[in-house]
Amino acid sequence: MVLMLIAFVLLGCVSVYDVSAVKVMELDRYTCLSTKIHKLNEYSTVHIKWGGQKLPFYCKMYFVGRSTDYELNRYRICVEVLEYNIFDCDFKLKYFIGYNIIPSKVYRCHNGYPPKFCSNEDEFLDIEFDVDSHSSSSVTLKVTASLTYDDGDLVGMTAKYVGGGIGGIVCIVIVLILLYLIYRRRHPQNNPGLLMQNIQGVNPPRPSTTVVQHTTTIPT
């Protein structure tokens, strides 16, 4: 039981520092028609998956780098291709930077494996899928945000690291206490009361000696 508690404590400590988040977007008519702007920071990742289905006209996704904790932080958005199996040339993958209506990059069936592509600092990166018919093709993209300028909020950073350090110390103390309880359970002879009993058993106390005065009368 105590070992299970230790395991839960350790998992809790790990979760404190696990701040990364991965979101998977399966392309369909609903995700294509959404005008939501996806705000990413250095801890977030979006995977875009397309399995060959026909998509609505103007299937476009919008990304920008933003931090809720440090508003002055600056990012650039990057997109990497994890899977690019194109068997039908009725397909276009387009990248847009900023508010441009002309794509910065366009990839088709014969353009080869698309390399990593990044926006400029603090600019939008839009990704458009142009697919007119169903096929057996498939594409998986990975979208991330790279930090280019740190706000340098010393107070916030100090609080963050101090809080993390305190949390780590608390976890270590809890684990040490649990280990001590295990040790006490497996070694009960270390109990002070039992230890005194053992000492008394080895060296039993000597019986007290009563001195009786004896008076002898000398005949006169």
C-alpha positions as a Markdown table, in Angstrom:
| # | Residue | x | y | z |
|---|---|---|---|---|
| 1 | Met | 0.0 | 0.0 | 0.0 |
| 2 | Val | 2.8 | 2.4 | 0.9 |
| 3 | Leu | 4.6 | 1.5 | -2.4 |
| 4 | Met | 1.5 | 2.5 | -4.3 |
| 5 | Leu | 1.4 | 5.8 | -2.5 |
| 6 | Ile | 5.0 | 6.4 | -3.5 |
| 7 | Ala | 4.1 | 5.6 | -7.1 |
| 8 | Phe | 1.2 | 8.1 | -7.1 |
| 9 | Val | 3.4 | 10.8 | -5.6 |
| 10 | Leu | 6.1 | 10.3 | -8.2 |
| 11 | Leu | 3.5 | 10.4 | -11.0 |
| 12 | Gly | 2.1 | 13.6 | -9.5 |
| 13 | Cys | 5.6 | 15.2 | -9.5 |
| 14 | Val | 6.1 | 14.3 | -13.1 |
| 15 | Ser | 2.8 | 15.7 | -14.1 |
| 16 | Val | 3.8 | 19.0 | -12.6 |
| 17 | Tyr | 6.5 | 19.5 | -15.2 |
| 18 | Asp | 4.7 | 17.9 | -18.1 |
| 19 | Val | 3.4 | 21.1 | -19.7 |
| 20 | Ser | 3.4 | 20.0 | -23.3 |
| 21 | Ala | 0.1 | 19.5 | -25.2 |
| 22 | Val | -0.6 | 17.8 | -28.5 |
| 23 | Lys | -3.8 | 18.4 | -30.4 |
| 24 | Val | -4.9 | 16.3 | -33.3 |
| 25 | Met | -7.1 | 17.8 | -36.1 |
| 26 | Glu | -8.8 | 15.3 | -38.4 |
| 27 | Leu | -9.7 | 17.2 | -41.6 |
| 28 | Asp | -13.4 | 17.1 | -42.5 |
| 29 | Arg | -16.0 | 19.6 | -43.6 |
| 30 | Tyr | -16.4 | 20.9 | -40.1 |
| 31 | Thr | -12.7 | 21.6 | -39.4 |
| 32 | Cys | -12.3 | 23.1 | -42.9 |
| 33 | Leu | -15.1 | 25.6 | -42.5 |
| 34 | Ser | -13.9 | 26.8 | -39.0 |
| 35 | Thr | -12.5 | 30.3 | -38.9 |
| 36 | Lys | -10.8 | 29.7 | -35.5 |
| 37 | Ile | -7.3 | 31.0 | -35.1 |
| 38 | His | -5.2 | 28.5 | -33.3 |
| 39 | Lys | -2.8 | 30.2 | -30.9 |
| 40 | Leu | 0.4 | 28.1 | -30.1 |
| 41 | Asn | 3.3 | 28.6 | -27.8 |
| 42 | Glu | 6.5 | 26.7 | -27.3 |
| 43 | Tyr | 4.7 | 23.9 | -25.4 |
| 44 | Ser | 1.9 | 23.2 | -27.8 |
| 45 | Thr | 1.7 | 21.2 | -31.0 |
| 46 | Val | -1.0 | 20.5 | -33.6 |
| 47 | His | -1.1 | 17.5 | -35.8 |
| 48 | Ile | -3.2 | 17.9 | -39.0 |
| 49 | Lys | -4.3 | 14.6 | -40.6 |
| 50 | Trp | -6.0 | 14.1 | -44.0 |
| 51 | Gly | -7.0 | 10.6 | -45.1 |
| 52 | Gly | -7.8 | 11.2 | -48.8 |
| 53 | Gln | -11.5 | 12.4 | -48.4 |
| 54 | Lys | -12.9 | 15.1 | -50.5 |
| 55 | Leu | -12.8 | 18.5 | -48.7 |
| 56 | Pro | -14.9 | 21.6 | -49.0 |
| 57 | Phe | -13.7 | 24.5 | -51.1 |
| 58 | Tyr | -11.3 | 26.9 | -49.3 |
| 59 | Cys | -10.3 | 24.4 | -46.5 |
| 60 | Lys | -8.0 | 26.6 | -44.5 |
| 61 | Met | -6.5 | 26.6 | -41.0 |
| 62 | Tyr | -5.0 | 29.7 | -39.2 |
| 63 | Phe | -2.1 | 29.6 | -36.8 |
| 64 | Val | -0.2 | 32.3 | -34.8 |
| 65 | Gly | 2.2 | 32.2 | -31.9 |
| 66 | Arg | 0.9 | 33.6 | -28.6 |
| 67 | Ser | 1.6 | 33.3 | -24.9 |
| 68 | Thr | -1.1 | 33.8 | -22.3 |
| 69 | Asp | 1.5 | 34.3 | -19.5 |
| 70 | Tyr | 3.9 | 36.6 | -21.4 |
| 71 | Glu | 2.1 | 38.8 | -23.9 |
| 72 | Leu | 5.3 | 40.4 | -25.2 |
| 73 | Asn | 6.8 | 37.0 | -26.2 |
| 74 | Arg | 7.3 | 36.6 | -30.0 |
| 75 | Tyr | 7.1 | 33.4 | -32.0 |
| 76 | Arg | 7.3 | 32.0 | -35.5 |
| 77 | Ile | 5.0 | 29.2 | -36.6 |
| 78 | Cys | 6.6 | 26.2 | -38.3 |
| 79 | Val | 5.0 | 23.3 | -40.2 |
| 80 | Glu | 6.7 | 19.9 | -40.8 |
| 81 | Val | 5.4 | 17.1 | -43.0 |
| 82 | Leu | 5.3 | 13.8 | -41.1 |
| 83 | Glu | 3.5 | 11.9 | -43.9 |
| 84 | Tyr | 3.0 | 12.7 | -47.5 |
| 85 | Asn | 1.5 | 9.9 | -49.6 |
| 86 | Ile | 0.0 | 11.6 | -52.7 |
| 87 | Phe | -1.3 | 9.2 | -55.4 |
| 88 | Asp | -3.7 | 11.6 | -57.0 |
| 89 | Cys | -2.5 | 14.8 | -58.6 |
| 90 | Asp | -5.9 | 16.5 | -57.9 |
| 91 | Phe | -4.3 | 17.8 | -54.7 |
| 92 | Lys | -2.6 | 21.0 | -53.6 |
| 93 | Leu | -1.1 | 22.0 | -50.2 |
| 94 | Lys | -0.7 | 25.7 | -49.8 |
| 95 | Tyr | 1.2 | 27.8 | -47.2 |
| 96 | Phe | 0.4 | 31.5 | -46.6 |
| 97 | Ile | 2.3 | 34.0 | -44.5 |
| 98 | Gly | 0.7 | 37.0 | -42.9 |
| 99 | Tyr | -2.3 | 38.4 | -44.7 |
| 100 | Asn | -1.2 | 37.5 | -48.2 |
| 101 | Ile | -3.7 | 36.1 | -50.5 |
| 102 | Ile | -1.0 | 34.6 | -52.7 |
| 103 | Pro | 0.5 | 31.4 | -51.2 |
| 104 | Ser | 4.2 | 31.5 | -50.3 |
| 105 | Lys | 4.5 | 27.7 | -51.1 |
| 106 | Val | 2.4 | 25.3 | -53.1 |
| 107 | Tyr | 3.0 | 21.5 | -53.2 |
| 108 | Arg | 1.4 | 19.0 | -55.5 |
| 109 | Cys | 2.0 | 15.4 | -56.4 |
| 110 | His | 5.3 | 15.8 | -58.2 |
| 111 | Asn | 7.0 | 18.4 | -56.0 |
| 112 | Gly | 8.6 | 15.9 | -53.7 |
| 113 | Tyr | 8.5 | 15.7 | -49.9 |
| 114 | Pro | 7.8 | 19.2 | -48.6 |
| 115 | Pro | 10.6 | 20.6 | -46.4 |
| 116 | Lys | 10.0 | 22.3 | -43.1 |
| 117 | Phe | 8.5 | 25.8 | -43.6 |
| 118 | Cys | 8.3 | 28.6 | -41.1 |
| 119 | Ser | 6.6 | 32.0 | -40.9 |
| 120 | Asn | 8.3 | 35.2 | -40.0 |
| 121 | Glu | 8.3 | 36.4 | -36.4 |
| 122 | Asp | 4.9 | 37.3 | -35.0 |
| 123 | Glu | 3.1 | 36.5 | -38.3 |
| 124 | Phe | 0.2 | 34.3 | -39.2 |
| 125 | Leu | 0.8 | 31.0 | -41.0 |
| 126 | Asp | -2.2 | 29.6 | -42.9 |
| 127 | Ile | -2.5 | 26.1 | -44.3 |
| 128 | Glu | -4.9 | 25.3 | -47.1 |
| 129 | Phe | -5.8 | 21.9 | -48.5 |
| 130 | Asp | -7.2 | 22.0 | -52.0 |
| 131 | Val | -8.8 | 18.7 | -52.8 |
| 132 | Asp | -11.6 | 18.2 | -55.3 |
| 133 | Ser | -12.1 | 14.5 | -55.2 |
| 134 | His | -11.7 | 11.4 | -53.0 |
| 135 | Ser | -8.5 | 9.4 | -53.2 |
| 136 | Ser | -6.3 | 7.0 | -51.4 |
| 137 | Ser | -3.7 | 9.7 | -50.6 |
| 138 | Ser | -2.8 | 10.8 | -47.0 |
| 139 | Val | -1.0 | 13.7 | -45.4 |
| 140 | Thr | 0.0 | 14.4 | -41.8 |
| 141 | Leu | 1.4 | 17.8 | -40.8 |
| 142 | Lys | 3.0 | 18.9 | -37.5 |
| 143 | Val | 2.5 | 22.6 | -36.6 |
| 144 | Thr | 4.6 | 24.1 | -33.8 |
| 145 | Ala | 5.6 | 27.6 | -32.4 |
| 146 | Ser | 9.3 | 28.5 | -32.0 |
| 147 | Leu | 10.1 | 31.2 | -29.4 |
| 148 | Thr | 12.0 | 34.1 | -31.0 |
| 149 | Tyr | 11.8 | 36.8 | -28.3 |
| 150 | Asp | 11.4 | 36.2 | -24.6 |
| 151 | Asp | 9.5 | 38.8 | -22.6 |
| 152 | Gly | 12.2 | 38.3 | -19.8 |
| 153 | Asp | 9.7 | 38.9 | -17.0 |
| 154 | Leu | 12.1 | 38.3 | -14.2 |
| 155 | Val | 9.5 | 38.2 | -11.5 |
| 156 | Gly | 7.3 | 35.8 | -13.4 |
| 157 | Met | 10.2 | 33.5 | -14.3 |
| 158 | Thr | 11.6 | 33.6 | -10.7 |
| 159 | Ala | 8.2 | 32.7 | -9.4 |
| 160 | Lys | 7.9 | 29.9 | -11.9 |
| 161 | Tyr | 11.2 | 28.3 | -11.0 |
| 162 | Val | 10.8 | 28.9 | -7.3 |
| 163 | Gly | 7.4 | 27.3 | -7.4 |
| 164 | Gly | 8.7 | 24.4 | -9.4 |
| 165 | Gly | 11.6 | 23.9 | -6.9 |
| 166 | Ile | 9.3 | 24.0 | -3.9 |
| 167 | Gly | 7.1 | 21.5 | -5.6 |
| 168 | Gly | 10.0 | 19.2 | -6.2 |
| 169 | Ile | 11.2 | 19.5 | -2.6 |
| 170 | Val | 7.7 | 18.7 | -1.3 |
| 171 | Cys | 7.6 | 15.6 | -3.5 |
| 172 | Ile | 11.0 | 14.4 | -2.2 |
| 173 | Val | 10.0 | 15.0 | 1.4 |
| 174 | Ile | 6.8 | 13.0 | 1.0 |
| 175 | Val | 8.7 | 10.1 | -0.6 |
| 176 | Leu | 11.3 | 10.1 | 2.2 |
| 177 | Ile | 8.6 | 10.0 | 4.8 |
| 178 | Leu | 6.9 | 7.1 | 3.1 |
| 179 | Leu | 10.3 | 5.2 | 2.8 |
| 180 | Tyr | 10.8 | 5.9 | 6.6 |
| 181 | Leu | 7.4 | 4.4 | 7.4 |
| 182 | Ile | 8.3 | 1.3 | 5.3 |
| 183 | Tyr | 11.6 | 1.0 | 7.2 |
| 184 | Arg | 9.9 | 1.3 | 10.6 |
| 185 | Arg | 7.3 | -1.4 | 9.6 |
| 186 | Arg | 10.0 | -3.8 | 8.5 |
| 187 | His | 12.3 | -3.1 | 11.4 |
| 188 | Pro | 10.1 | -2.8 | 14.5 |
| 189 | Gln | 13.0 | -3.5 | 16.8 |
| 190 | Asn | 14.1 | 0.0 | 16.2 |
| 191 | Asn | 11.1 | 1.2 | 18.2 |
| 192 | Pro | 12.5 | 2.9 | 21.4 |
| 193 | Gly | 10.1 | 1.0 | 23.7 |
| 194 | Leu | 11.0 | -2.4 | 22.3 |
| 195 | Leu | 14.6 | -1.4 | 22.4 |
| 196 | Met | 14.4 | -0.8 | 26.1 |
| 197 | Gln | 12.7 | -4.1 | 26.6 |
| 198 | Asn | 15.4 | -5.9 | 24.7 |
| 199 | Ile | 18.1 | -4.2 | 26.8 |
| 200 | Gln | 16.4 | -5.1 | 30.0 |
| 201 | Gly | 16.1 | -8.7 | 28.8 |
| 202 | Val | 19.8 | -8.9 | 28.1 |
| 203 | Asn | 20.8 | -7.2 | 31.4 |
| 204 | Pro | 18.1 | -8.0 | 33.9 |
| 205 | Pro | 18.2 | -5.6 | 36.9 |
| 206 | Arg | 19.9 | -6.9 | 40.0 |
| 207 | Pro | 17.6 | -7.5 | 43.0 |
| 208 | Ser | 17.9 | -4.9 | 45.6 |
| 209 | Thr | 19.8 | -5.9 | 48.7 |
| 210 | Thr | 18.3 | -5.0 | 52.1 |
| 211 | Val | 20.9 | -4.5 | 54.9 |
| 212 | Val | 19.6 | -5.8 | 58.2 |
| 213 | Gln | 21.5 | -4.6 | 61.3 |
| 214 | His | 22.2 | -7.5 | 63.7 |
| 215 | Thr | 23.0 | -6.6 | 67.3 |
| 216 | Thr | 24.8 | -9.2 | 69.5 |
| 217 | Thr | 24.4 | -8.8 | 73.3 |
| 218 | Ile | 27.6 | -9.4 | 75.2 |
| 219 | Pro | 27.0 | -11.1 | 78.6 |
| 220 | Thr | 28.2 | -9.1 | 81.5 |
